[in-house]
Amino acid sequence: MQTLTAGTPAPEFTLLDQNGAPVSLNDFKGKKVLAYFYPKAMTPGCTVQACGLRDSKAELDAQNVVVLGISIDPVKRLPKFIERDNLNFTLLSDEDHAVAEQFGVWGEKKFMGKTYDGLHRISFLINEEGVIEHVFNKFKTKDHHEVVLNYLKENN
């Protein structure tokens, strides 16, 4: 697994959102995009992470940041996550993990003594020109939004 690094152009992608509509990274030129990869909708860690971002929306909006949550969940699972937790940002389905592979977040994981391929919880802040500005790969799910906001406050 070779995760993309800051300074690298973000791969252009189009994925289906929670409503089955195509969403492209290119749709957000002129804005910063927080593309955050999470393993599975409605699991405890992913819920805590999503709710932190939900509750930080006004601060993220003020920094010109759009949030895109990306998982390998099928499209039909995403509206349930949005409704259950009142999420106020777009969720995208990367069921075949092609985009995760482009960003270098699909690879070997270990859990309870088992080794398997899966989605790593890594976020990318992509600048207005489509270049990766920062990679967030060391955080606790409950602190993810704070790590992102602190970075934005220190670097903008």
Secondary structure, 3 states (H helix, E strand, C coil): CCCCCCCCECCCCEEEECCCCEEEHHHHCCCEEEEEECCCCCCHHHHHHHHHHHHCHHHHHHCCEEEEEEECCCHHHHHHHHHHHCCCCEEEECCCCHHHHHHCCEEEEEECCEEEEEECCCEEEECCCCEEEEEECCCCHHHHHHHHHHHHHHHC
